[in-house]
Amino acid sequence: MAGVELLPKEYGYVVLTLVLYCFLNFWMAFQVGKARKMYKVFPPTLYALESENKDAKLFNCVQRGHQNSLEMMPVFFMLMIVGGLKHPLICASLGLVYVVGRFFYFKRYASGDPQNRLGLGKFAFLSVMGLMLCTISCGISFLGA
């Protein structure tokens, strides 16, 4: 493929980490689907109302855990793709920390107590900081500095 030879060979780890995150996202979506059936919150309703559903908070925690992951996905992907051009192994490693952190963030959020969502999930946010530094470094190197 044209242009692939310009990428560092370790860039494959970045690609595989992004695919792993896609699998996690599919799994979270499946969990929301299960919660919809269990708590009787059917599409197109995005969030349940406590006045209409006694299990609204439980469903909303599952939904919100996935929604937050979707909100962060473009940032994560951009940082991985761009930062990985210069630092593929570091970005792939930070990406794995992010994926694992996101898994725990979702699991703890989906427990029904949103205050528990951080725990190990906070490492996902810390890894984003590292990815930002890698991407800044990449941008500086593009400028020839």
N, CA, C and O atoms as a MOPAC input file, in Angstrom:
PM7 MOZYME 1SCF
protein

 N      0.83700 1    -1.18500 1     0.00000 1
 C      0.00000 1     0.00000 1     0.00000 1
 C      0.87800 1     1.24200 1     0.00000 1
 O      1.87800 1     1.32300 1     0.71300 1
 N      0.48300 1     2.18900 1    -0.80400 1
 C      1.25900 1     3.42500 1    -0.92000 1
 C      1.21500 1     4.20100 1     0.38600 1
 O      0.15000 1     4.40100 1     0.97100 1
 N      2.35500 1     4.62400 1     0.82000 1
 C      2.46200 1     5.43400 1     2.02400 1
 C      2.66600 1     4.65700 1     3.30400 1
 O      3.18300 1     5.20500 1     4.27800 1
 N      2.27300 1     3.38900 1     3.32900 1
 C      2.41700 1     2.59500 1     4.55000 1
 C      3.88700 1     2.44600 1     4.92900 1
 O      4.22900 1     2.39400 1     6.11100 1
 N      4.75100 1     2.37800 1     3.92100 1
 C      6.17900 1     2.21800 1     4.21000 1
 C      6.76100 1     3.43100 1     4.93200 1
 O      7.85700 1     3.35000 1     5.48600 1
 N      6.04400 1     4.54900 1     4.93400 1
 C      6.49900 1     5.74200 1     5.64700 1
 C      6.18900 1     5.67600 1     7.14200 1
 O      6.77500 1     6.41500 1     7.93400 1
 N      5.28300 1     4.80700 1     7.52000 1
 C      4.92500 1     4.66900 1     8.93400 1
 C      5.95100 1     3.80000 1     9.65500 1
 O      6.51400 1     2.88300 1     9.05600 1
 N      6.19700 1     4.07900 1    10.93300 1
 C      7.07500 1     3.18900 1    11.68600 1
 C      6.43700 1     1.80100 1    11.76600 1
 O      5.21800 1     1.68600 1    11.88800 1
 N      7.25300 1     0.75000 1    11.69700 1
 C      6.67800 1    -0.60500 1    11.68200 1
 C      5.90300 1    -0.89400 1    12.96700 1
 O      4.97600 1    -1.70400 1    12.95700 1
 N      6.26800 1    -0.24700 1    14.06200 1
 C      5.55700 1    -0.43600 1    15.32700 1
 C      4.17000 1     0.20600 1    15.32300 1
 O      3.39900 1     0.02300 1    16.26600 1
 N      3.84700 1     0.96000 1    14.26400 1
 C      2.54600 1     1.61900 1    14.18400 1
 C      1.41300 1     0.59400 1    14.18000 1
 O      0.27600 1     0.92500 1    14.51500 1
 N      1.71100 1    -0.61500 1    13.81200 1
 C      0.71000 1    -1.67900 1    13.86100 1
 C      0.13400 1    -1.86900 1    15.25200 1
 O     -1.03500 1    -2.22900 1    15.39300 1
 N      0.93900 1    -1.63400 1    16.28600 1
 C      0.44800 1    -1.74200 1    17.65500 1
 C     -0.60100 1    -0.66000 1    17.94600 1
 O     -1.56800 1    -0.90100 1    18.66900 1
 N     -0.40200 1     0.51700 1    17.38100 1
 C     -1.38300 1     1.59500 1    17.53100 1
 C     -2.70400 1     1.16000 1    16.89300 1
 O     -3.77200 1     1.30600 1    17.48800 1
 N     -2.61400 1     0.62800 1    15.68200 1
 C     -3.81000 1     0.18200 1    14.96100 1
 C     -4.53600 1    -0.91000 1    15.75200 1
 O     -5.75700 1    -0.86100 1    15.90100 1
 N     -3.79500 1    -1.88300 1    16.25200 1
 C     -4.41600 1    -2.97600 1    16.99800 1
 C     -5.05500 1    -2.49600 1    18.30400 1
 O     -6.08700 1    -3.02200 1    18.72100 1
 N     -4.45400 1    -1.51400 1    18.93700 1
 C     -5.02800 1    -0.95400 1    20.16200 1
 C     -6.34500 1    -0.24200 1    19.85200 1
 O     -7.29900 1    -0.32900 1    20.62500 1
 N     -6.39300 1     0.45900 1    18.72600 1
 C     -7.63700 1     1.11800 1    18.33400 1
 C     -8.73300 1     0.10100 1    18.03800 1
 O     -9.89600 1     0.32200 1    18.37400 1
 N     -8.36700 1    -1.00600 1    17.41400 1
 C     -9.35500 1    -2.06200 1    17.14800 1
 C     -9.83500 1    -2.66900 1    18.46400 1
 O    -11.02000 1    -2.97300 1    18.60400 1
 N     -8.94200 1    -2.84800 1    19.42200 1
 C     -9.33300 1    -3.35300 1    20.73100 1
 C    -10.37300 1    -2.43800 1    21.37500 1
 O    -11.34400 1    -2.90600 1    21.97000 1
 N    -10.15700 1    -1.12700 1    21.24600 1
 C    -11.12800 1    -0.18300 1    21.79300 1
 C    -12.48400 1    -0.32200 1    21.09400 1
 O    -13.53100 1    -0.19100 1    21.72900 1
 N    -12.46100 1    -0.58700 1    19.78900 1
 C    -13.71800 1    -0.80000 1    19.05900 1
 C    -14.46500 1    -2.00200 1    19.62200 1
 O    -15.68400 1    -1.95400 1    19.78100 1
 N    -13.74300 1    -3.08100 1    19.92600 1
 C    -14.38800 1    -4.24500 1    20.54500 1
 C    -14.97900 1    -3.88400 1    21.90100 1
 O    -16.08200 1    -4.31900 1    22.23200 1
 N    -14.25600 1    -3.09400 1    22.68700 1
 C    -14.78400 1    -2.65700 1    23.97900 1
 C    -16.05500 1    -1.83900 1    23.78000 1
 O    -17.02600 1    -2.00100 1    24.51900 1
 N    -16.04700 1    -0.96800 1    22.78900 1
 C    -17.22600 1    -0.15300 1    22.51400 1
 C    -18.42800 1    -1.01800 1    22.12600 1
 O    -19.54500 1    -0.76200 1    22.57500 1
 N    -18.20600 1    -2.03400 1    21.29800 1
 C    -19.29600 1    -2.94400 1    20.93200 1
 C    -19.83600 1    -3.66100 1    22.17100 1
 O    -21.04600 1    -3.82800 1    22.32400 1
 N    -18.93300 1    -4.07900 1    23.04500 1
 C    -19.34300 1    -4.75700 1    24.27500 1
 C    -20.18600 1    -3.82700 1    25.14700 1
 O    -21.21300 1    -4.24000 1    25.68600 1
 N    -19.74900 1    -2.56100 1    25.28600 1
 C    -20.51700 1    -1.60500 1    26.08700 1
 C    -21.89600 1    -1.38000 1    25.46900 1
 O    -22.89100 1    -1.30600 1    26.19000 1
 N    -21.96500 1    -1.27200 1    24.14900 1
 C    -23.25100 1    -1.09200 1    23.47200 1
 C    -24.16500 1    -2.28800 1    23.74300 1
 O    -25.36700 1    -2.12200 1    23.95200 1
 N    -23.59800 1    -3.48200 1    23.73800 1
 C    -24.37000 1    -4.68200 1    24.04900 1
 C    -24.90000 1    -4.61800 1    25.47600 1
 O    -26.03300 1    -5.02600 1    25.73200 1
 N    -24.10000 1    -4.11600 1    26.40300 1
 C    -24.53800 1    -3.97800 1    27.79600 1
 C    -25.70200 1    -2.99400 1    27.90700 1
 O    -26.62700 1    -3.20600 1    28.69100 1
 N    -25.65300 1    -1.92700 1    27.12600 1
 C    -26.76200 1    -0.96900 1    27.12700 1
 C    -28.01800 1    -1.64400 1    26.58000 1
 O    -29.11200 1    -1.45000 1    27.10900 1
 N    -27.85700 1    -2.43700 1    25.52000 1
 C    -28.99600 1    -3.17100 1    24.96800 1
 C    -29.62400 1    -4.10700 1    25.98900 1
 O    -30.84700 1    -4.17900 1    26.10500 1
 N    -28.78300 1    -4.82300 1    26.72800 1
 C    -29.29600 1    -5.70700 1    27.78900 1
 C    -30.02200 1    -4.90000 1    28.86500 1
 O    -31.08100 1    -5.30100 1    29.34700 1
 N    -29.44200 1    -3.76200 1    29.23200 1
 C    -30.05700 1    -2.91800 1    30.26100 1
 C    -31.39600 1    -2.36100 1    29.76800 1
 O    -32.33000 1    -2.21400 1    30.55600 1
 N    -31.49400 1    -2.05400 1    28.49400 1
 C    -32.75700 1    -1.55900 1    27.94200 1
 C    -33.86900 1    -2.58800 1    28.14900 1
 O    -34.98000 1    -2.24500 1    28.55300 1
 N    -33.55300 1    -3.85100 1    27.86800 1
 C    -34.54800 1    -4.90900 1    28.04600 1
 C    -34.86800 1    -5.11100 1    29.53300 1
 O    -36.03000 1    -5.22000 1    29.92300 1
 N    -33.81400 1    -5.15900 1    30.34800 1
 C    -33.98900 1    -5.43300 1    31.77400 1
 C    -34.80900 1    -4.34100 1    32.46400 1
 O    -35.68600 1    -4.63600 1    33.27500 1
 N    -34.51700 1    -3.07700 1    32.13600 1
 C    -35.16500 1    -1.96400 1    32.82700 1
 C    -36.31700 1    -1.35800 1    32.01600 1
 O    -36.91500 1    -0.36100 1    32.42100 1
 N    -36.61800 1    -1.97000 1    30.87600 1
 C    -37.74700 1    -1.55900 1    30.03200 1
 C    -37.65200 1    -0.09600 1    29.59800 1
 O    -38.57800 1     0.69200 1    29.78900 1
 N    -36.51100 1     0.23700 1    29.01300 1
 C    -36.28400 1     1.57500 1    28.45300 1
 C    -35.97800 1     1.36100 1    26.96900 1
 O    -34.86400 1     0.97900 1    26.60900 1
 N    -36.95200 1     1.60400 1    26.12800 1
 C    -36.83200 1     1.23700 1    24.71800 1
 C    -36.48100 1     2.44400 1    23.85500 1
 O    -36.86900 1     3.57000 1    24.16700 1
 N    -35.74400 1     2.20700 1    22.76500 1
 C    -35.40400 1     3.30100 1    21.85400 1
 C    -36.69000 1     3.94900 1    21.31700 1
 O    -37.70400 1     3.26700 1    21.17300 1
 N    -36.66100 1     5.21300 1    21.03000 1
 C    -35.50900 1     6.11000 1    20.95800 1
 C    -35.17600 1     6.81400 1    22.27100 1
 O    -34.36400 1     7.73800 1    22.27600 1
 N    -35.78100 1     6.40100 1    23.38000 1
 C    -35.51500 1     7.03700 1    24.67000 1
 C    -34.04700 1     6.86600 1    25.02500 1
 O    -33.54800 1     5.74500 1    25.13100 1
 N    -33.36100 1     7.99000 1    25.20900 1
 C    -31.93800 1     7.93000 1    25.53300 1
 C    -31.72400 1     7.70100 1    27.02900 1
 O    -30.89600 1     6.87900 1    27.42100 1
 N    -32.46600 1     8.42200 1    27.85600 1
 C    -32.35400 1     8.28500 1    29.30300 1
 C    -33.74300 1     8.07300 1    29.90700 1
 O    -34.72800 1     8.64200 1    29.43800 1
 N    -33.80500 1     7.25800 1    30.94000 1
 C    -35.06700 1     6.99600 1    31.62600 1
 C    -35.35400 1     8.11800 1    32.61400 1
 O    -34.44100 1     8.73100 1    33.16800 1
 N    -36.63200 1     8.37200 1    32.82000 1
 C    -37.05400 1     9.36600 1    33.80000 1
 C    -37.44800 1     8.65700 1    35.09300 1
 O    -38.19000 1     7.67400 1    35.07400 1
 N    -36.94700 1     9.16300 1    36.20600 1
 C    -37.26400 1     8.54300 1    37.49300 1
 C    -38.75200 1     8.59700 1    37.80400 1
 O    -39.26600 1     7.75100 1    38.53500 1
 N    -39.44300 1     9.58300 1    37.25600 1
 C    -40.88700 1     9.68900 1    37.49600 1
 C    -41.66800 1     8.60600 1    36.74500 1
 O    -42.82000 1     8.32500 1    37.07500 1
 N    -41.03100 1     7.99800 1    35.72900 1
 C    -41.71100 1     6.98800 1    34.90800 1
 C    -41.15600 1     5.57800 1    35.08700 1
 O    -41.78900 1     4.60400 1    34.67800 1
 N    -39.98200 1     5.46700 1    35.69300 1
 C    -39.32900 1     4.16200 1    35.76800 1
 C    -38.56500 1     4.07500 1    37.08000 1
 O    -37.65900 1     4.86900 1    37.33100 1
 N    -38.93300 1     3.11000 1    37.91400 1
 C    -38.27600 1     2.98000 1    39.22700 1
 C    -36.79900 1     2.59600 1    39.09900 1
 O    -36.02300 1     2.82100 1    40.02800 1
 N    -36.40400 1     2.02100 1    37.96000 1
 C    -35.01500 1     1.62100 1    37.73400 1
 C    -34.25800 1     2.62000 1    36.86900 1
 O    -33.21700 1     2.29000 1    36.30100 1
 N    -34.77600 1     3.83100 1    36.76800 1
 C    -34.17600 1     4.83100 1    35.88400 1
 C    -32.69700 1     5.06800 1    36.18800 1
 O    -31.87500 1     5.13800 1    35.27400 1
 N    -32.36500 1     5.18900 1    37.46100 1
 C    -30.96800 1     5.48100 1    37.80900 1
 C    -30.05200 1     4.33200 1    37.38500 1
 O    -28.95300 1     4.57200 1    36.88500 1
 N    -30.48700 1     3.10700 1    37.57600 1
 C    -29.66300 1     1.95600 1    37.18500 1
 C    -29.43200 1     1.94100 1    35.67900 1
 O    -28.30800 1     1.75100 1    35.21400 1
 N    -30.50800 1     2.14200 1    34.92600 1
 C    -30.34100 1     2.17500 1    33.46600 1
 C    -29.46600 1     3.34800 1    33.05000 1
 O    -28.54900 1     3.18800 1    32.24500 1
 N    -29.74500 1     4.51800 1    33.59300 1
 C    -29.01400 1     5.71500 1    33.19700 1
 C    -27.52200 1     5.59800 1    33.48000 1
 O    -26.71000 1     6.16400 1    32.74800 1
 N    -27.15200 1     4.87700 1    34.52200 1
 C    -25.73200 1     4.68100 1    34.81300 1
 C    -25.06700 1     3.82600 1    33.73300 1
 O    -23.93800 1     4.10800 1    33.33200 1
 N    -25.74500 1     2.80500 1    33.26700 1
 C    -25.20600 1     1.97600 1    32.18200 1
 C    -25.10200 1     2.81700 1    30.91500 1
 O    -24.07200 1     2.82400 1    30.24100 1
 N    -26.17900 1     3.52000 1    30.60300 1
 C    -26.21600 1     4.35400 1    29.39400 1
 C    -25.14800 1     5.44000 1    29.45300 1
 O    -24.45600 1     5.69000 1    28.46600 1
 N    -25.01800 1     6.07400 1    30.59200 1
 C    -24.06700 1     7.18800 1    30.73600 1
 C    -22.62000 1     6.69100 1    30.65000 1
 O    -21.76500 1     7.38300 1    30.09600 1
 N    -22.33800 1     5.50700 1    31.18800 1
 C    -20.99000 1     4.95600 1    31.07400 1
 C    -20.58600 1     4.75700 1    29.62800 1
 O    -19.45000 1     5.04300 1    29.25000 1
 N    -21.51900 1     4.26600 1    28.81400 1
 C    -21.23200 1     4.08900 1    27.39000 1
 C    -21.18300 1     5.42900 1    26.67100 1
 O    -20.30100 1     5.66000 1    25.84400 1
 N    -22.12200 1     6.30900 1    26.98200 1
 C    -22.17100 1     7.61600 1    26.32500 1
 C    -20.89000 1     8.40200 1    26.57200 1
 O    -20.36500 1     9.03700 1    25.65700 1
 N    -20.38900 1     8.36300 1    27.79600 1
 C    -19.15600 1     9.08100 1    28.09700 1
 C    -17.99200 1     8.51800 1    27.29500 1
 O    -17.12400 1     9.26700 1    26.84600 1
 N    -17.97100 1     7.21300 1    27.11500 1
 C    -16.91700 1     6.59600 1    26.30800 1
 C    -17.02200 1     7.03700 1    24.85200 1
 O    -16.00700 1     7.26400 1    24.19400 1
 N    -18.25500 1     7.16000 1    24.34900 1
 C    -18.45000 1     7.63900 1    22.98100 1
 C    -18.00200 1     9.09300 1    22.83500 1
 O    -17.44000 1     9.48000 1    21.81000 1
 N    -18.25400 1     9.88300 1    23.85900 1
 C    -17.85400 1    11.29700 1    23.82500 1
 C    -16.33800 1    11.44300 1    23.77400 1
 O    -15.82000 1    12.36200 1    23.13800 1
 N    -15.63200 1    10.54300 1    24.44000 1
 C    -14.17200 1    10.61200 1    24.49000 1
 C    -13.49200 1     9.92200 1    23.29900 1
 O    -12.30300 1    10.12900 1    23.06100 1
 N    -14.23600 1     9.11400 1    22.56000 1
 C    -13.64100 1     8.31500 1    21.49200 1
 C    -12.90900 1     9.15100 1    20.43400 1
 O    -11.78600 1     8.79500 1    20.07500 1
 N    -13.48900 1    10.25100 1    19.91300 1
 C    -12.75500 1    11.01000 1    18.89300 1
 C    -11.42900 1    11.58000 1    19.40700 1
 O    -10.43300 1    11.60900 1    18.68400 1
 N    -11.43200 1    12.02600 1    20.64800 1
 C    -10.19800 1    12.55600 1    21.24100 1
 C     -9.15900 1    11.44300 1    21.34100 1
 O     -8.00800 1    11.62500 1    20.94400 1
 N     -9.56400 1    10.30100 1    21.86700 1
 C     -8.65400 1     9.16300 1    22.01200 1
 C     -8.10000 1     8.73000 1    20.65900 1
 O     -6.89400 1     8.53300 1    20.51700 1
 N     -8.97600 1     8.58100 1    19.66500 1
 C     -8.52600 1     8.13400 1    18.34900 1
 C     -7.55100 1     9.13300 1    17.73000 1
 O     -6.51600 1     8.73500 1    17.19500 1
 N     -7.87300 1    10.42800 1    17.79700 1
 C     -6.99300 1    11.43600 1    17.20600 1
 C     -5.62600 1    11.43500 1    17.88000 1
 O     -4.59700 1    11.48700 1    17.20700 1
 N     -5.61900 1    11.37600 1    19.20200 1
 C     -4.33900 1    11.37500 1    19.91700 1
 C     -3.51900 1    10.12800 1    19.59100 1
 O     -2.30000 1    10.20500 1    19.43600 1
 N     -4.18300 1     8.98700 1    19.48900 1
 C     -3.48100 1     7.73800 1    19.15400 1
 C     -2.91600 1     7.78900 1    17.73700 1
 O     -1.75300 1     7.45600 1    17.51100 1
 N     -3.74000 1     8.20300 1    16.79600 1
 C     -3.33700 1     8.18900 1    15.39200 1
 C     -2.19700 1     9.15900 1    15.13900 1
 O     -1.22300 1     8.80500 1    14.47400 1
 N     -2.30000 1    10.37500 1    15.65800 1
 C     -1.27200 1    11.38600 1    15.39900 1
 C     -0.04600 1    11.16300 1    16.28400 1
 O      1.07600 1    11.14500 1    15.77800 1
 N     -0.23600 1    10.99700 1    17.57700 1
 C      0.90800 1    10.78300 1    18.47200 1
 C      1.66700 1     9.51600 1    18.13500 1
 O      2.88400 1     9.44900 1    18.30600 1
 N      0.94200 1     8.49900 1    17.64900 1
 C      1.56600 1     7.23400 1    17.29100 1
 C      2.48700 1     7.31800 1    16.09600 1
 O      3.30600 1     6.42400 1    15.88500 1
 N      2.37400 1     8.37000 1    15.31000 1
 C      3.28900 1     8.53600 1    14.17300 1
 C      4.73000 1     8.68700 1    14.64900 1
 O      5.65700 1     8.18600 1    14.01300 1
 N      4.91100 1     9.37600 1    15.76300 1
 C      6.25900 1     9.60300 1    16.30000 1
 C      6.58900 1     8.65300 1    17.44800 1
 O      7.74100 1     8.24900 1    17.60900 1
 N      5.60700 1     8.30600 1    18.22800 1
 C      5.82600 1     7.48000 1    19.42200 1
 C      4.87100 1     6.28100 1    19.41800 1
 O      4.00400 1     6.19300 1    20.28800 1
 N      5.00900 1     5.36300 1    18.46800 1
 C      4.01400 1     4.28300 1    18.36100 1
 C      3.95700 1     3.35400 1    19.57000 1
 O      2.86600 1     2.97500 1    19.99700 1
 N      5.08500 1     2.98700 1    20.12200 1
 C      5.06000 1     2.05500 1    21.25300 1
 C      4.53100 1     2.70700 1    22.52200 1
 O      3.79100 1     2.08800 1    23.28700 1
 N      4.91400 1     3.95100 1    22.73800 1
 C      4.41000 1     4.66800 1    23.91500 1
 C      2.90400 1     4.86400 1    23.78500 1
 O      2.16100 1     4.63500 1    24.73900 1
 N      2.45200 1     5.28800 1    22.60300 1
 C      1.02000 1     5.51900 1    22.40600 1
 C      0.23400 1     4.21600 1    22.50100 1
 O     -0.85200 1     4.19400 1    23.08000 1
 N      0.75900 1     3.14200 1    21.94600 1
 C      0.05500 1     1.85600 1    22.04600 1
 C     -0.04200 1     1.41800 1    23.51000 1
 O     -1.07600 1     0.90600 1    23.93900 1
 N      1.02300 1     1.61700 1    24.26600 1
 C      1.00400 1     1.25800 1    25.68800 1
 C      0.01200 1     2.12100 1    26.46200 1
 O     -0.77500 1     1.61100 1    27.26000 1
 N      0.05500 1     3.42200 1    26.22400 1
 C     -0.90800 1     4.31800 1    26.88200 1
 C     -2.33300 1     3.99400 1    26.42700 1
 O     -3.28100 1     4.09700 1    27.20500 1
 N     -2.46900 1     3.60800 1    25.17300 1
 C     -3.77800 1     3.22200 1    24.65400 1
 C     -4.32700 1     1.99200 1    25.35100 1
 O     -5.52200 1     1.91700 1    25.63500 1
 N     -3.46500 1     1.03000 1    25.62800 1
 C     -3.90600 1    -0.16400 1    26.36700 1
 C     -4.35500 1     0.20800 1    27.77300 1
 O     -5.35500 1    -0.30800 1    28.27200 1
 N     -3.60900 1     1.10500 1    28.40800 1
 C     -4.01300 1     1.58100 1    29.73700 1
 C     -5.38500 1     2.25600 1    29.63500 1
 O     -6.25000 1     2.06600 1    30.49000 1
 N     -5.56500 1     3.04000 1    28.58100 1
 C     -6.84600 1     3.72000 1    28.37200 1
 C     -7.99100 1     2.71700 1    28.21400 1
 O     -9.04100 1     2.86400 1    28.83900 1
 N     -7.78400 1     1.70000 1    27.37600 1
 C     -8.83400 1     0.70600 1    27.13400 1
 C     -9.19300 1    -0.02800 1    28.42700 1
 O    -10.37300 1    -0.19300 1    28.73800 1
 N     -8.20000 1    -0.46000 1    29.16600 1
 C     -8.45900 1    -1.16100 1    30.42500 1
 C     -9.14100 1    -0.21200 1    31.42400 1
 O    -10.08400 1    -0.60100 1    32.11500 1
 N     -8.66000 1     1.01600 1    31.49100 1
 C     -9.27500 1     2.00600 1    32.37500 1
 C    -10.72200 1     2.27400 1    32.00300 1
 O    -11.57600 1     2.41300 1    32.88000 1
 N    -11.00400 1     2.34800 1    30.70800 1
 C    -12.37600 1     2.56900 1    30.23800 1
 C    -13.27400 1     1.38600 1    30.60700 1
 O    -14.44100 1     1.57500 1    30.95200 1
 N    -12.73700 1     0.18300 1    30.53500 1
 C    -13.50900 1    -1.00000 1    30.92800 1
 C    -13.93300 1    -0.87500 1    32.39400 1
 O    -15.10400 1    -1.06100 1    32.72500 1
 N    -12.98100 1    -0.56200 1    33.26300 1
 C    -13.29900 1    -0.44300 1    34.68500 1
 C    -14.19100 1     0.76400 1    34.96900 1
 O    -15.05400 1     0.70400 1    35.84400 1
 N    -13.98900 1     1.84800 1    34.24100 1
 C    -14.85300 1     3.02300 1    34.37400 1
 C    -16.29300 1     2.62700 1    34.08100 1
 O    -17.20200 1     2.95300 1    34.84300 1
 N    -16.49500 1     1.92100 1    32.97000 1
 C    -17.84300 1     1.49700 1    32.58800 1
 C    -18.43100 1     0.54100 1    33.62100 1
 O    -19.56400 1     0.72600 1    34.06500 1
 N    -17.66500 1    -0.48400 1    34.00400 1
 C    -18.17000 1    -1.48000 1    34.95500 1
 C    -18.60800 1    -0.81800 1    36.26500 1
 O    -19.66500 1    -1.14300 1    36.80700 1
 N    -17.80400 1     0.09500 1    36.76000 1
 C    -18.12600 1     0.73400 1    38.03200 1
 C    -19.27900 1     1.72300 1    37.89100 1
 O    -20.10400 1     1.85500 1    38.79500 1
 N    -19.33400 1     2.40800 1    36.76800 1
 C    -20.45400 1     3.32700 1    36.52300 1
 C    -21.75000 1     2.52600 1    36.40500 1
 O    -22.77400 1     2.90700 1    36.97200 1
 N    -21.70100 1     1.42600 1    35.67300 1
 C    -22.87600 1     0.59200 1    35.42900 1
 C    -23.37600 1    -0.10300 1    36.69400 1
 O    -24.45200 1    -0.70000 1    36.69100 1
 N    -22.60600 1    -0.02700 1    37.76500 1
 C    -23.04000 1    -0.64000 1    39.03000 1
 C    -24.24000 1     0.07300 1    39.62800 1
 O    -24.90000 1    -0.46300 1    40.51800 1
 N    -24.53000 1     1.27900 1    39.14700 1
 C    -25.66200 1     2.03900 1    39.65800 1
 C    -25.28100 1     3.16800 1    40.57900 1
 O    -26.13200 1     3.97100 1    40.96200 1
 N    -24.00900 1     3.24300 1    40.94500 1
 C    -23.53800 1     4.33300 1    41.79500 1
 C    -22.49900 1     5.13300 1    41.02000 1
 O    -21.33500 1     4.73800 1    40.96600 1
 N    -22.89900 1     6.24700 1    40.42100 1
 C    -21.96600 1     7.00900 1    39.58300 1
 C    -20.74400 1     7.53600 1    40.33400 1
 O    -19.73500 1     7.86800 1    39.71200 1
 N    -20.82300 1     7.61600 1    41.64900 1
 C    -19.66800 1     8.08000 1    42.42400 1
 C    -18.52700 1     7.07100 1    42.38500 1
 O    -17.37900 1     7.42600 1    42.65200 1
 N    -18.83000 1     5.82300 1    42.05600 1
 C    -17.80700 1     4.77000 1    42.00900 1
 C    -17.07500 1     4.69200 1    40.68100 1
 O    -16.17100 1     3.87000 1    40.53000 1
 N    -17.43900 1     5.52100 1    39.71900 1
 C    -16.95900 1     5.32000 1    38.35500 1
 C    -15.46400 1     5.50400 1    38.17300 1
 O    -14.89700 1     4.93600 1    37.23900 1
 N    -14.82200 1     6.25100 1    39.00000 1
 C    -13.40400 1     6.50000 1    38.76300 1
 C    -12.55900 1     5.29500 1    39.15300 1
 O    -12.16100 1     4.54400 1    38.26300 1
 N    -12.27200 1     5.07200 1    40.38300 1
 C    -11.45800 1     3.92200 1    40.76000 1
 C    -10.30700 1     3.71600 1    39.79200 1
 O     -9.51100 1     4.62800 1    39.56800 1
 N    -10.21200 1     2.52700 1    39.21700 1
 C     -9.18600 1     2.24800 1    38.20300 1
 C     -9.45100 1     3.02000 1    36.91200 1
 O     -8.54700 1     3.20100 1    36.09600 1
 N    -10.68600 1     3.47300 1    36.72900 1
 C    -11.02900 1     4.23400 1    35.53900 1
 C    -10.26800 1     5.53300 1    35.40000 1
 O    -10.14000 1     6.06800 1    34.29900 1
 N     -9.75900 1     6.04700 1    36.51500 1
 C     -9.02400 1     7.31600 1    36.42700 1
 C     -7.73900 1     7.17500 1    35.61700 1
 O     -7.20600 1     8.16400 1    35.11400 1
 N     -7.24200 1     5.94200 1    35.49200 1
 C     -6.03000 1     5.74600 1    34.69800 1
 C     -6.28600 1     6.00400 1    33.22300 1
 O     -5.36000 1     6.33700 1    32.48300 1
 N     -7.53600 1     5.85300 1    32.78500 1
 C     -7.87800 1     6.18700 1    31.40000 1
 C     -7.62300 1     7.67200 1    31.15500 1
 O     -7.05600 1     8.05700 1    30.13300 1
 N     -8.04800 1     8.49600 1    32.10400 1
 C     -7.87100 1     9.93500 1    31.93300 1
 C     -6.39600 1    10.32800 1    32.03700 1
 O     -5.94500 1    11.23400 1    31.33700 1
 N     -5.65500 1     9.65700 1    32.89700 1
 C     -4.22100 1     9.93500 1    33.00100 1
 C     -3.49800 1     9.54300 1    31.71700 1
 O     -2.56700 1    10.22800 1    31.29100 1
 N     -3.92400 1     8.44500 1    31.10100 1
 C     -3.26800 1     8.03000 1    29.85900 1
 C     -3.53400 1     9.03500 1    28.74400 1
 O     -2.69500 1     9.20900 1    27.86000 1
 N     -4.68700 1     9.69900 1    28.77200 1
 C     -4.97200 1    10.73900 1    27.77100 1
 C     -3.94900 1    11.86500 1    27.89000 1
 O     -3.52800 1    12.43000 1    26.88000 1
 N     -3.55000 1    12.19300 1    29.11100 1
 C     -2.53000 1    13.23800 1    29.28800 1
 C     -1.21400 1    12.82400 1    28.62300 1
 O     -0.56700 1    13.63100 1    27.95400 1
 N     -0.82700 1    11.56400 1    28.81300 1
 C      0.38200 1    11.06500 1    28.16100 1
 C      0.25100 1    11.08500 1    26.65100 1
 O      1.19900 1    11.43700 1    25.95000 1
 N     -0.92100 1    10.70800 1    26.14000 1
 C     -1.15300 1    10.74100 1    24.69500 1
 C     -1.08200 1    12.17100 1    24.15900 1
 O     -0.59800 1    12.40400 1    23.05100 1
 N     -1.56600 1    13.12000 1    24.95100 1
 C     -1.47400 1    14.52600 1    24.53900 1
 C     -0.02200 1    14.96100 1    24.40900 1
 O      0.33700 1    15.67000 1    23.46900 1
 N      0.81300 1    14.53600 1    25.35400 1
 C      2.23900 1    14.88500 1    25.28100 1
 C      2.89000 1    14.27000 1    24.03900 1
 O      3.68800 1    14.92400 1    23.36800 1
 N      2.55400 1    13.03100 1    23.73800 1
 C      3.09900 1    12.38700 1    22.53000 1
 C      2.65700 1    13.13400 1    21.27400 1
 O      3.44200 1    13.30800 1    20.34200 1
 N      1.40900 1    13.57100 1    21.25100 1
 C      0.88800 1    14.27100 1    20.08000 1
 C      1.51000 1    15.65600 1    19.95800 1
 O      1.79000 1    16.10900 1    18.84800 1
 N      1.72700 1    16.33100 1    21.07400 1
 C      2.42700 1    17.61700 1    21.05500 1
 C      3.83800 1    17.42500 1    20.51100 1
 O      4.30100 1    18.21000 1    19.68300 1
 N      4.51800 1    16.38300 1    20.97500 1
 C      5.87200 1    16.08900 1    20.49400 1
 C      5.87300 1    15.84300 1    18.99300 1
 O      6.77200 1    16.29700 1    18.28500 1
 N      4.86900 1    15.12700 1    18.51000 1
 C      4.74800 1    14.85600 1    17.08000 1
 C      4.55500 1    16.17300 1    16.30700 1
 O      5.19900 1    16.40300 1    15.28300 1
 N      3.67200 1    17.02000 1    16.81000 1
 C      3.42600 1    18.30200 1    16.15500 1
 C      4.65600 1    19.17600 1    16.09700 1
 O      4.91300 1    19.82900 1    15.08500 1
 N      5.42200 1    19.19300 1    17.18000 1
 C      6.65800 1    19.98000 1    17.22000 1
 C      7.65700 1    19.43800 1    16.21800 1
 O      8.34800 1    20.20500 1    15.54700 1
 N      7.73900 1    18.09900 1    16.11200 1
 C      8.69100 1    17.52200 1    15.15600 1
 C      8.28200 1    17.82400 1    13.71000 1
 O      9.14400 1    17.97300 1    12.84500 1
 N      6.97500 1    17.91600 1    13.44300 1
 C      6.52600 1    18.29500 1    12.10100 1
 C      6.95900 1    19.71000 1    11.75000 1
 O      7.21900 1    20.02000 1    10.58800 1
 N      7.03500 1    20.56400 1    12.76300 1
 C      7.45400 1    21.95100 1    12.53600 1
 C      8.96300 1    22.07200 1    12.36000 1
 O      9.47900 1    23.14500 1    12.04700 1
 N      9.66500 1    20.95800 1    12.56600 1
 C     11.10900 1    20.96300 1    12.38500 1
 C     11.86600 1    21.54900 1    13.55300 1
 O     13.04700 1    21.87600 1    13.43400 1
 N     11.20000 1    21.68300 1    14.67200 1
 C     11.86100 1    22.27300 1    15.85000 1
 C     12.66200 1    21.22900 1    16.59000 1
 O     13.28700 1    21.53600 1    17.60600 1

